[in-house]
Amino acid sequence: MERIFQHYEGSIEALKDVTFSEAKAFINKADNDVILIWLKNDKDKSWYRVFIDGAYCGVDLYQKESYEEDLDDHVKIIDYSSWFNKKKTLSVFVTLESNNGSHIVLTFKFSNSICQLICKSTDGDCILNYKELNNA
């Protein structure tokens, strides 16, 4: 494992121009909060473990699938591969937003869509959002 990003804002250059073939979100069964996301690099088959712990966003690089360590009785896995599959990232960045409390937002920007992991710093609630972009 190699930590490639750990901060509450900034660009994640290691994820720019990457195409993912799989995306698995680990969700807390009790409250449906996103705990973390595992993303598979389509080119070299490495995996990225992405999380927001309330204070910062962390991204770890693994050379092989290693998410069994994150499995637990209180966790369910939801496949979000369709949100990422075969789409090259134009940019990936983290921002700290202060509207109605603090939020750390991780944004994956693709040519026609964005996917965001949004985590409220105050209570740690994290959700995934996906939005198609208009090219008008």
LOTI-142195 format. One record per residue (C-alpha): x, y, z; residue in three letters; residue number from 1. Coordinates in steps of 0.05 Angstrom, whole numbers, plus 5000, padded with zeros to 4 digits. Example, Ala and Ser with C-alpha at 12.3 -4.5 7.8 and 13.67 -1.06 7.14 Angstrom:
<nodes>
<node <5246, 4910, 5156>, "ALA", 1>,
<node <5273, 4979, 5143>, "SER", 2>,
</nodes>
This chain:
<nodes>
<node <5000, 5000, 5000>, "MET", 1>,
<node <5024, 5070, 4983>, "GLU", 2>,
<node <4989, 5133, 5007>, "ARG", 3>,
<node <4983, 5179, 4947>, "ILE", 4>,
<node <4939, 5234, 4976>, "PHE", 5>,
<node <4920, 5258, 5046>, "GLN", 6>,
<node <4891, 5327, 5053>, "HIS", 7>,
<node <4825, 5366, 5059>, "TYR", 8>,
<node <4835, 5401, 4992>, "GLU", 9>,
<node <4876, 5397, 4929>, "GLY", 10>,
<node <4883, 5362, 4863>, "SER", 11>,
<node <4898, 5287, 4861>, "ILE", 12>,
<node <4945, 5284, 4802>, "GLU", 13>,
<node <4956, 5209, 4807>, "ALA", 14>,
<node <4882, 5198, 4788>, "LEU", 15>,
<node <4882, 5245, 4729>, "LYS", 16>,
<node <4873, 5211, 4661>, "ASP", 17>,
<node <4857, 5144, 4695>, "VAL", 18>,
<node <4801, 5099, 4669>, "THR", 19>,
<node <4768, 5054, 4720>, "PHE", 20>,
<node <4737, 4987, 4705>, "SER", 21>,
<node <4706, 4974, 4774>, "GLU", 22>,
<node <4680, 5016, 4831>, "ALA", 23>,
<node <4656, 4986, 4897>, "LYS", 24>,
<node <4628, 5028, 4953>, "ALA", 25>,
<node <4629, 5000, 5024>, "PHE", 26>,
<node <4566, 5023, 5059>, "ILE", 27>,
<node <4548, 5022, 5132>, "ASN", 28>,
<node <4485, 4978, 5137>, "LYS", 29>,
<node <4458, 5017, 5196>, "ALA", 30>,
<node <4456, 5087, 5165>, "ASP", 31>,
<node <4474, 5077, 5092>, "ASN", 32>,
<node <4536, 5122, 5098>, "ASP", 33>,
<node <4592, 5110, 5049>, "VAL", 34>,
<node <4652, 5086, 5088>, "ILE", 35>,
<node <4701, 5081, 5030>, "LEU", 36>,
<node <4706, 5066, 4955>, "ILE", 37>,
<node <4752, 5017, 4919>, "TRP", 38>,
<node <4768, 5034, 4846>, "LEU", 39>,
<node <4804, 4989, 4797>, "LYS", 40>,
<node <4850, 5021, 4746>, "ASN", 41>,
<node <4831, 4991, 4679>, "ASP", 42>,
<node <4901, 4998, 4650>, "LYS", 43>,
<node <4948, 4967, 4702>, "ASP", 44>,
<node <4895, 4931, 4745>, "LYS", 45>,
<node <4918, 4967, 4809>, "SER", 46>,
<node <4866, 4988, 4861>, "TRP", 47>,
<node <4854, 5055, 4896>, "TYR", 48>,
<node <4823, 5057, 4965>, "ARG", 49>,
<node <4789, 5124, 4974>, "VAL", 50>,
<node <4759, 5150, 5039>, "PHE", 51>,
<node <4740, 5213, 5077>, "ILE", 52>,
<node <4749, 5208, 5152>, "ASP", 53>,
<node <4716, 5274, 5169>, "GLY", 54>,
<node <4781, 5314, 5172>, "ALA", 55>,
<node <4813, 5296, 5105>, "TYR", 56>,
<node <4808, 5253, 5043>, "CYS", 57>,
<node <4856, 5195, 5036>, "GLY", 58>,
<node <4875, 5156, 4974>, "VAL", 59>,
<node <4917, 5093, 4979>, "ASP", 60>,
<node <4945, 5053, 4920>, "LEU", 61>,
<node <4946, 4977, 4922>, "TYR", 62>,
<node <4979, 4934, 4868>, "GLN", 63>,
<node <4926, 4880, 4876>, "LYS", 64>,
<node <4855, 4873, 4902>, "GLU", 65>,
<node <4858, 4879, 4978>, "SER", 66>,
<node <4789, 4901, 5001>, "TYR", 67>,
<node <4774, 4838, 5042>, "GLU", 68>,
<node <4806, 4874, 5101>, "GLU", 69>,
<node <4749, 4924, 5099>, "ASP", 70>,
<node <4694, 4872, 5100>, "LEU", 71>,
<node <4654, 4868, 5165>, "ASP", 72>,
<node <4585, 4846, 5188>, "ASP", 73>,
<node <4560, 4918, 5189>, "HIS", 74>,
<node <4583, 4933, 5117>, "VAL", 75>,
<node <4549, 4921, 5051>, "LYS", 76>,
<node <4582, 4930, 4983>, "ILE", 77>,
<node <4547, 4967, 4927>, "ILE", 78>,
<node <4574, 4964, 4856>, "ASP", 79>,
<node <4579, 5033, 4825>, "TYR", 80>,
<node <4621, 5011, 4765>, "SER", 81>,
<node <4571, 5040, 4716>, "SER", 82>,
<node <4586, 5110, 4743>, "TRP", 83>,
<node <4661, 5102, 4729>, "PHE", 84>,
<node <4667, 5046, 4677>, "ASN", 85>,
<node <4709, 5064, 4615>, "LYS", 86>,
<node <4707, 5139, 4630>, "LYS", 87>,
<node <4774, 5174, 4634>, "LYS", 88>,
<node <4781, 5224, 4690>, "THR", 89>,
<node <4794, 5295, 4668>, "LEU", 90>,
<node <4808, 5316, 4739>, "SER", 91>,
<node <4801, 5291, 4810>, "VAL", 92>,
<node <4802, 5341, 4867>, "PHE", 93>,
<node <4782, 5352, 4939>, "VAL", 94>,
<node <4750, 5416, 4965>, "THR", 95>,
<node <4729, 5440, 5034>, "LEU", 96>,
<node <4661, 5473, 5029>, "GLU", 97>,
<node <4628, 5514, 5084>, "SER", 98>,
<node <4555, 5517, 5067>, "ASN", 99>,
<node <4508, 5495, 5123>, "ASN", 100>,
<node <4568, 5467, 5161>, "GLY", 101>,
<node <4633, 5439, 5134>, "SER", 102>,
<node <4636, 5388, 5078>, "HIS", 103>,
<node <4695, 5353, 5047>, "ILE", 104>,
<node <4679, 5338, 4975>, "VAL", 105>,
<node <4718, 5291, 4929>, "LEU", 106>,
<node <4700, 5303, 4856>, "THR", 107>,
<node <4715, 5258, 4797>, "PHE", 108>,
<node <4704, 5298, 4734>, "LYS", 109>,
<node <4693, 5261, 4668>, "PHE", 110>,
<node <4677, 5289, 4599>, "SER", 111>,
<node <4602, 5283, 4608>, "ASN", 112>,
<node <4591, 5271, 4682>, "SER", 113>,
<node <4616, 5280, 4753>, "ILE", 114>,
<node <4616, 5235, 4813>, "CYS", 115>,
<node <4624, 5264, 4883>, "GLN", 116>,
<node <4637, 5234, 4951>, "LEU", 117>,
<node <4610, 5285, 5000>, "ILE", 118>,
<node <4625, 5279, 5074>, "CYS", 119>,
<node <4598, 5326, 5128>, "LYS", 120>,
<node <4655, 5342, 5175>, "SER", 121>,
<node <4608, 5354, 5233>, "THR", 122>,
<node <4576, 5285, 5235>, "ASP", 123>,
<node <4616, 5243, 5186>, "GLY", 124>,
<node <4556, 5226, 5142>, "ASP", 125>,
<node <4582, 5210, 5072>, "CYS", 126>,
<node <4542, 5201, 5008>, "ILE", 127>,
<node <4558, 5188, 4935>, "LEU", 128>,
<node <4526, 5232, 4881>, "ASN", 129>,
<node <4529, 5224, 4806>, "TYR", 130>,
<node <4507, 5276, 4755>, "LYS", 131>,
<node <4507, 5278, 4679>, "GLU", 132>,
<node <4533, 5343, 4651>, "LEU", 133>,
<node <4500, 5382, 4594>, "ASN", 134>,
<node <4547, 5399, 4537>, "ASN", 135>,
<node <4507, 5459, 4513>, "ALA", 136>,
</nodes>
